[in-house]
Amino acid sequence: MIASVGELPFDEHPLRELLHVAVDRATPDGEYAGFGWARARTLWLTSPGAPSRLVSDALLLAMHGPDDGEPLGDDVELFFELPEEPPVTVLASVFLAHWLPRLPRDVSCIVLALCNPHAASLSPPPTDVPLHFAQGDVESWISRDDGRIELRAPRWSQTGGSS
């Protein structure tokens, strides 16, 4: 039984596997609940009506915020489905305060692949690099035109670091 946020199995995975784009799919898979972290050499953040933004040398954190989670103005409830254990919920602020210091720091930015259904304004712990997070749901795709990995959201926000 998981007794603390530090005991969550938040492990490194291959990027395409973590984002569930290793297999061809026509629509987002609403049942996929994978989580963990990966390094992304390049990644595109896209939003309707806005130019796509290339981020390089990113630390990508994949987590889930349930659609029926409590609406919070400055935080997101995270939901972790665990094999052979009950699901675990934790606030994103608590999770990030615990996990960010334990993850690689030699990156240019951090990207949260995290649905934020209530468009909360996150206040993660201070970082030396920009931290990008979505306002709304996030979908991951491989561009059919050039094979680039895209994270699509209604809007992207940034905190920390510079740029």
Sequence and secondary structure as in RCSB ss.txt:
>XXXX:A:sequence
MIASVGELPFDEHPLRELLHVAVDRATPDGEYAGFGWARARTLWLTSPGAPSRLVSDALLLAMHGPDDGEPLGDD
VELFFELPEEPPVTVLASVFLAHWLPRLPRDVSCIVLALCNPHAASLSPPPTDVPLHFAQGDVESWISRDDGRIE
LRAPRWSQTGGSS
>XXXX:A:secstr
   SGGGS   B  HHHHTT SS  SS  TT    EEEEEEEEEEEETTEEEEEEEEEEEEE    TTS   SS 
 EEEE  TTS  EEEEHHHHHHHHGGGS   SSEEEEE  BTT         SS EEEEEB  EEEE TTT  EE
EE SEEEEESS  
